[in-house]
């Protein structure tokens, strides 16, 4: 059964989280409040603040829908394996980019139905730009103006987007097989957005990510007409393997 959601209320939750992130970002004392998680990845006060805002907002808006969040309690597979619908959240995607102060971090909120992302919001706090899906289309809202966006139809003279912090030799070797004329490095889920608005044509990720890193981006890219191969959701372990994102006409073997 398709979940009926209030788009503007969800956008407001993402904006509130972004506001909380920017309060930390712009305060030197708060910004310095960083620790390491068990996997040695950084955890900032902004991560924790955004999580609380999103979690409380989603519970208030949809108390019937469970939530998986990077910074929340990790839920055993035996409990979640039969969930037909749930939220999948990365409160601050691109924590390393946040720490570098390069602006390339995002708030990611996705709705999963039958183990596939059906709705996504990606909010960019520094630039106040938001990407979202509605009625199987993808939109970008900037300076109060909303426009529908779509992937490119290019087969040649391609632009590849790669991770600013996680590029690899396997990624470079795969891209070398194709007519890549330009490569852009960018952090966080912005890579999905670059493809969704036809600023890039291909993104290959070699190496682990987590489901909350990719869910909102996958919804945004696929509903803009793009293709994502190699990702699935609500797995026993929420870690992703290698995956490929591309425009609708490009044929890639990997």
N, C-alpha and C positions, 0 to 999 in steps of 0.2 A: 504494500500500500504506500503510495507516494506521500511523503510528509509535507504538510502545508507549513511554510515558514514565512515569517515577516522579514523581508529583505532589509528594509530600512532600520529595523530594530537590531538586526545582526550587524549591519554596518556601524551603527552607533556603539555596539559593544567593542568592535574592532577599533574604532576611533578612541574610545575611552582607554583601551589598553595601550594604544599608541601614545596617548597623552601621558599615561603613567610612565611609559618607557622614556619619553623625552624629558620628563622631570628628573629622571636619574641621569640621562645623557648630558643634561645641561648643568648639573650640579657636581662640582669636582669631588666633594666629599662622598656623595652617594655613589658616584661613578666608580670610585675606588673600592667599593664594597663588592669584592669578587672572591669566590672560593672555587675549589675543584670538586667535581662529582666523582663517583667511584670509578668512572671510565677515564678520568683525568681531563675531561672536557670542562670548559669554564662555565660557571653559574654566577650570574650577576644579580644584583638587587632588581634590575629591570626585568629579568626572566621571571622572578618570583612575583613581582608586582603585576605584570601582565597576566600571569596565570590566574591569580586571585580574581582579577577583574573579569576575565573571560569566563572562568568557571562559575562564578557567582551570577554573571549575566545570563549564561546559558541555562543554568538551573532555574532561574526565575522565569525565563522566557519559555522553556520547554522542560519542565520537571520530569517528564516521562521519558526523555531521551538520555541514555548514559553518555559519559564523556571519557575519552582517553586523551590525556594531555602529557606532553613531554615532562612537565614539571609536577604532574599529579601523581597520585598513587598508582603504581603499576598493577594492573588487574590480571589475575590468573586466567589462562586460556580456557580452563574449564568453566569459568563464569561467563566469559564473553563470547565463547565459540558459537552460541546460538543467537547472538544479537542480530536482528534484522536491520536495525538502524542505530547509529551512534555518531557522536561528534568526534572528530579527530583533530587535535589542536596542537600547534606549535606556537606558544605565546610570543617567543622571540626567536625567529629563525635567522641564523647568521650571527650568533653570539660573538664569534671571532671578529666579524666585520664591525660589530658594535664596539668591541674593545679597541679596534684599530681606528675607530671614528671616521670611517669612510662613507657612512650613510647607507650602505648596502645590506640592510637588515629589514625584516618584515614581520608582520603579524599574520599568521596563517590559521584559518578556520575552515574546516571541511565537514560536510555531512556525508556519511557513508551509508549506502543502502545496498543490501545483498552483496556486501564486500567490495563495492565499487564506489568511488567518489562521484556524487551526483550534484554537489553544490560546493562552491569554493569562494572564499574571500582572501585576497592578499592585500594587506594595507602596508604602505611604505611610510613610516612615521616622519622621516626627515623631509620628504618632498610633499607629503600630504596627498599622495596619489593612491587610489584604490582600484583594484581589479576585482570583478565579481561576475558570477554567472546568474542568469535568470532565463527561464523558459528555453533551456538548451542553447543559449547564446552567451557570449562573453562581452563584457563592457569594461571600459576604463573611465574613471571619473577623475578629472583634474580641474582645479580652480572652479568647481561647481558645475562643470560641463561634462556630460556623460555621452560617450560615443561607443558604438559597437565596434569591436575589433575582430580581425580574422587573420589566420596564418597566411603565409606566402604560398605561391604556386610555382616557385622556382625549382628547376632541375640542374641548373648550372650557375656558375658565378655565385657560389653560396657563401653565406656567413655562418660560421659556427660560434656557439657560445660555450665557454668552459668555466669551470669553477675557479674562482680566484684563489681559494685556499686548498683545493684538493685535486688539481689536474694530475694526470699520470701519463706514462709512456704508452700504455695500451690505448688510451684515449687519443693520443697524438697519432699512433700508428693507424688506427681505424680512420680517422679523419683524412689521413694522407692519401687514402684510396679515392677520394672524391674531389670534385672541383671546388675546393675551398679557397676563396680569394681573400677572405677576411676572418679574423678570429677576435672575439670580444671576451674578456674575462670579467665576470661579475659574481657577486656573492649571493647566497641565500636562494630563495625561490624565485628571485627576479629572473633567473634563467628561463623558467617556464613562461614568464610574462613576455620576455623578449621574443620568443617564438610566437606566442599568441597574438602579438601585435605586429608580426612580420618584420621585426628588426633583426631576426636571425632565422635560420632555416633548419638547424640541426644541433642537438645537444646529446652527447653520449657521456654517461657517468660510469666510470670504472671504479668500483670500491663501495664500501658500505654507506648507506644512509638508513634512516628510520622511516617508518610509515608516515609519521607526522611531518616529516620534512617534505614529502612529495604529494600528499593527498590533495591539498588545495590547489597546488600547481597543476596536477593532472586534470582536475575538473576544469580549471580555467583554460588549459591548452586544448583539451579534447573538445570542449564546447565552442572553441574558436575554430574548430575544424582540423586540429592537429591530431597526431597519432603518438601514443605512448606504448612502448613494448617492454615487457619484462617486469612489470609491477603488479602486485596483488596485495590484498588487504585483509586484516584480522587473521594473520598467520599465527601459529603457535609462538613463534618468536617474531617480534615486530621489526626485524631488520630486513632491509632490502638488499638484493644483489645488484649486479650491473643492469642498467636500463638505457633505453634509447628514446629520445623525443625527436620528432621531425614534422615537417609540413605534410600536407595531405598527398602530394604527388611524388615525393622523393622515395626512391627504392634503395634501401640500405641493407646490406648483409653484414651481420656481426656475430 
